[in-house]
């Protein structure tokens, strides 16, 4: 079943509009730190870097979840 943007907006409603790397990892099902940093550094998700933290936009996380890259990696969202 293909899920829509509205589905993920509801699923992530309890999260703030901008999250840290730890929360981003949790939103994507507990992915590893290195993989999460690679997604950010390869600009797969929109972010802002304010030393020493990456801040990732919730809308960008949803865009990534709906992308072909996410589907090809067979990742699963856990909330």
C-alpha positions, 0 to 999 in steps of 0.5 A: 500500500502506497502511503501519502504525504498526509498519512506521514504528516499525521504520523509525525504530527507529534514531532516538531517541524525541525528535528535533530539527528537523533530524532531523525534516526528514530523517525526512520526506524532506528537507522544508524548514525553513519547512515543518517549522516550520509543521507544528510551530507548527500543532501537527500534531506534538507537540513541546516548545520549549526555546529555541532548539530544537524537540524533536519526539516520534518517536511524534508523527511517526509519528502525522503520517505516518499522518494525512490531512494527510500523505497529502493533501500527498503527502510521502514518508518517506526513511530 
